[in-house]
Amino acid sequence: MIVDLRSDTVTKPTPAMHAAMMHAEVGDDVFGEDPSVTKLEGKCASLLGMDSAVFCPSGTMTNQIGIKILTTPYDEVICYKGAHIYKYEGGGLAGNSLVSVRLLNGDRGRISVDEIEPNINNTQDAHQPITSVVALENTVVREAGSFYTLDQIKKISQFARSKGLRMHLDGARLFNALTETKDKAEEYGKYFDTISICLSKGLGAPVGSVLVCKKEFESKARRMRKALGGGMRQAGFLAAAGIYALDNHIGRLKEDHARAAELGKALSKISWIRSVMPVDTNIVIFSVADSITPEQVLSKLAEQQIKAIKFGDKEIRLVTHLDFDDSMLEKTLAEFKKLSL
Ligand SMILES: *Cc1c(COP(=O)(O)O)cnc(C)c1O
């Protein structure tokens, strides 16, 4: 039994998802003629209470398009210092949008009005880039899946808009956040101009992300998708997987959270583990004692067919998902207990 905890992107389509894909009605989506893509986009827009949606190959692309269409070159984007858009998108903000980034410390990745306010530049001063976007991430991957509540988001959004700023959400794992907060997905649309959601993470689709946006940004988003090479033809096979995932895999995310919580609890009792970040959703990040390295731990785990990744100098990350079941949890817990370093 191979246990792959490197990411929630490693899942394979279930037989039922596979069947939905094989039977998808398709057409050329660059001509706007793929009924499955159109259906997925409509579903995502209404799910989040927004007007429009654009299906893309990856979450990186949806984030990059979101920032691109909300900014003008030389602007500045405010975000958490460990944000995916800044840290894990290959410098895309610099290359695609020609913007600078103002990085905030946040409280486990969650930034607040108090922190944002003093970081908005003075538009009258030509020395300073024009602050134009506040970008949030929910859940925050760098901080072990910590999440914002809708109430916290509402405060930030109202403040940002009062300052003329636009709002982007990297909601790669938004449904993991909603599983915990019980906030309504359709409320989210009110507080953002663009929202990126990943179908290929916890929802278990093989490929795909969706940029949900206001109507006024849709044609710009489609143009940028084309420019970045993300216009796909008979993409309905992939969209069908996304539709299936939205219909069938949101309700089960709580199982991933429960297994992650069990892992976190067990790891915190192991002597060679220095600390475990609070486990709020489906991500467990722990750091190892001074005397050992993450590489040593990862190679011992690999001998037992357990895969995880290094996530910092001293840190290791485990992510639970659709293809990580109770028997795999038992095996993982047992192997961690046996592991001597
Ligand atoms: C995975 C992820 C993305 C997008 O990743 P892709 O691999 O490009 O689909 C964006 N934001 C966060 C927080 C993520 O975890």
The ligand as a Gaussian input file, in Angstrom:
#p B3LYP/6-31G(d) Opt

LIG

0 1
 C       -2.436000      24.583000      -5.295000
 C       -2.683000      25.987000      -5.027000
 C       -2.896000      26.897000      -6.075000
 C       -2.869000      26.537000      -7.536000
 O       -2.043000      25.534000      -7.900000
 P       -2.013000      24.817000      -9.321000
 O       -1.126000      23.674000      -9.035000
 O       -1.477000      25.793000     -10.285000
 O       -3.411000      24.381000      -9.683000
 C       -3.161000      28.199000      -5.740000
 N       -3.229000      28.583000      -4.463000
 C       -3.062000      27.750000      -3.437000
 C       -3.205000      28.255000      -2.048000
 C       -2.772000      26.421000      -3.681000
 O       -2.586000      25.581000      -2.656000

